[in-house]
Amino acid sequence: MLTGRGRYVANVSVPGLLQAAFLRSELARGRIVSINTDAARALPGVEGVFTAADLNPMAGPMWATMYGPDAPGPPARPLADGDVRFAGDAVAIVVAQSRAIAKDACDLIELDVEPLDAVVALEEARAGVAVVHPELGTNIAAAVDALDEEGWAAAQARAAHVVTRTFRQARGCNAPMEGRAVLASWDAWTPLLTVWASTQNAHEVRAMCARLVGIPEHQVRVIMGDVGGGFGQKIYVSPDEAAVILASYRLGQPVKWVEDRSENLLAAGHARNDVATASLALDAEGRILAMHVDHLEDVGAFPVGSTSSSVSSVRRLLAGPYKVPEVFYTGRSLYTNTCGRVAYRGPWLMETTIREQLLDHAAREIGMDPIELRRRNVIRRHDQPYTSSSGVVFDFISPDETIEQAAGLIGWDEARAEQERLRAEGRHVGIGMAVFVEPTGIGAGALGTDQATIRIEPTGVVNVYMGTGSTGNSLETTIPQLVAEHLGCALEDVAFHQGDTDSAPWGHGSGGSRAAVVSGGAARAAAIQLRERVARVAAELLEAAPEDLDVAAGVVSVRGVPSRAVSIRDVAHVVHHRPETLAEPIDRALEVAVRYRPVDVYTWSNACHACLCEVDVETGVVSLRRYVVSEDCGVMINPMIVEGQIAGGVAQGIGGALYEHFVYDPNGNPLTATFADYGLPSAVEVPPIEYGHIETPSRLPGGFKGMGEGGAIGSPSAVANAVADALAPLTDGVTSFPLSPGEIVALLQGSARSAVR
């Protein structure tokens, strides 16, 4: 990819290819009075103009396969039908001989929309000022009630301290390097629908396409090449992509759509827009007695993939790696007239945002260092297995050890001493940390299983086929590493194939921090089975017992007598070309297929992030001086890739804490639909990351854990806590993201405690 040889959807071209563009609503909510496409249809080079009346009746069920047809949510629709429900809602699709012609034709469509009052703020949605989806009759997409007001009152009565804060997490965008992209080609003569997609899950695209156009799955082939990031945005098929597929099916010609950056920011999916009022009850020694949380979460108008709600996960994980006897929680996922919510790297991270910031606020209020408050409450090795108050069982985790390692790496005590010295000079330096546990390798549902098919060819080449899809998580490296290690072949002999539904066994692609645990577990198990078959054939060739053989670096040798050996290539040659030389019965097939599922519903990893920052109180600029991560993801397959995953997540978390905020005005008009307005951190803003590793093997074969989402989960709170610590002498109001320079200056100017001039 660095040398320009990557193959993205934008690089794919087929004979007769047409290009698509969308006409999108400029209003957040309104009734479609009329739409006239005559001028657009008459433009030379236009091959088709389609509205809801043309495509929506064609569309089959659009539910996400993982959730099934009974999943709650608004009825999905390829194009806006009768009304528009967010600014960016696709009203029409134009297919033309070029993208430029298609966009020009969109400008010729006459659209008349009668404005209606939009529901934009979470508080408006909760109050039911208006209903986003009249057919549902409610703005509540999902709800969790685990409140016991009498129990909470009793906890407060026992407490020496009760600390309450309201935290806001800003609306953010996944902002992958490559936006959504799809090329659909329907050949009625084959018949075959071929789809090239920028996706995290090729088999989900295939299943959706089959339902969408009403053909069997074997008549759909989905190919994913290189993908410029997804972070959850590309797990499911969006309505826009469905419209492209339907247009190709109707025209009988290949149609490609590659969205531009504004479309991606405006309509591809949002995340993180949450508000929660949280209270922490502690005894006189700083031990937690209970937590009380009232949480609202925005899922927009058309969340992609069921409701994309995280309230149930937030409730389960609120206590995190701490001993919290009681958690009282109520959560609401609410529809608004904004872009729909999608999964975004650690979609449940509001639990960490609430808990880790609340701990720091509580520590300052009771006069204790935040690290000491964590030490008094953290789950330790001797506490495990530990069952949280929400019923989650934690085992094989090391949060206490990561706290100490991170504190040592960043020099916590030394930083405190330096902080006092610099404050005397008028400089504002702060240190903060965040600790969390990450649920990985889910062992239930579609995410909980994967298959690896491994075949040794006559030449000795080892072909590995999986239903995974790499979107930057380096499966092209880790899966061959696992196969080479456990099969005993040379790494250079392993060829890994993924992302093509015609060759790959069914899999759920990439997402949910599952690659190492589930996909890696399947690859490992298949390699071991195939190694046993190789050993059985080699045993006959070497006149030895299979259990007396070693298989390593592509050679099978008799243990203790290395000169008696054959290569895996020799074994494959005999099996494929000289089968008559082998005795009967013997299983000669040098191909195995293993479908694997982890034994546990969750495999837990954990980490501690620590951040040292300085805040210029005149300008509000936050400078990150140091950033440390202590991670425990079990046995590391490749430490370099582990650190790369951490770095990417940390960069995203820094963006969420300091820069990123997709803004709507009170009427639902988007104000940040370009990178000129929607800020992202660059390499200048992200400091070098220092890593510490603790390896606590899971109880799974191989001892693996996942860790793909952790970097993004811990970093926002670590940064926010460092900023809050820096500003502690001036304000205790650091409770909202992003902590932009303007926000910090406004906060300081509005604080009664502010000493800024």
Secondary structure, 3 states (H helix, E strand, C coil): CCCCCCCCHHHCCCCCCEEEEEEECCCCCEEEEEEECHHHHHCCCEEEEEEHHHHHHHCCCCCCCCCCCCCCCCCCCCCCCCEECCCCCEEEEEEECCHHHHHHHHHHCEEEEEECCCCCCHHHHHHCCCCCCCCCCCCEEEEEEECCHHHHHHHHHHCCEEEEEEEEECCEECCCCCCCEEEEEEECCCCEEEEEECCCCHHHHHHHHHHHHCCCHHHEEEECCCCCCCCCCCCCCCHHHHHHHHHHHHHCCCEEEECCHHHHHHHCCEECCEEEEEEEEECCCCCEEEEEEEEEEEEECCCCCCCCCCHHHHHHHCCCCECCCEEEEEEEEEECCCCCECCCCCCCCHHHHHHHHHHHHHHHHHCCCHHHHHHHHECCHHHCCEECCCCCEECCCCHHHHHHHHHHHHCHHHHHHHHHHHHHCCCEEEEEEEEEEEEECCCCCHHHCEEEEEEECCCCCEEEEECCCCCCCCHHHHHHHHHHHHHCCCHHHEEEEECECCCCCCCCCCCCCCHHHHHHHHHHHHHHHHHHHHHHHHHHHHCCCHHHEEEECCEEEECCEEEEEEEHHHHHHHHHHCHHHCCCCCCCCCEEEEEECCCCCCEEEEEEEEEEEEECCCCCCEEEEEEEEEEECECCCCHHHHHHHHHHHHHHHHHHHHCCCCCECCCCCECCCCCCCCCCCCCCCCCCEEEEECCCCCCCCCCECCCCCHHHHHHHHHHHHHHHHHCCCCCCCCCECCCCHHHHHHHHHCCCCCCCC
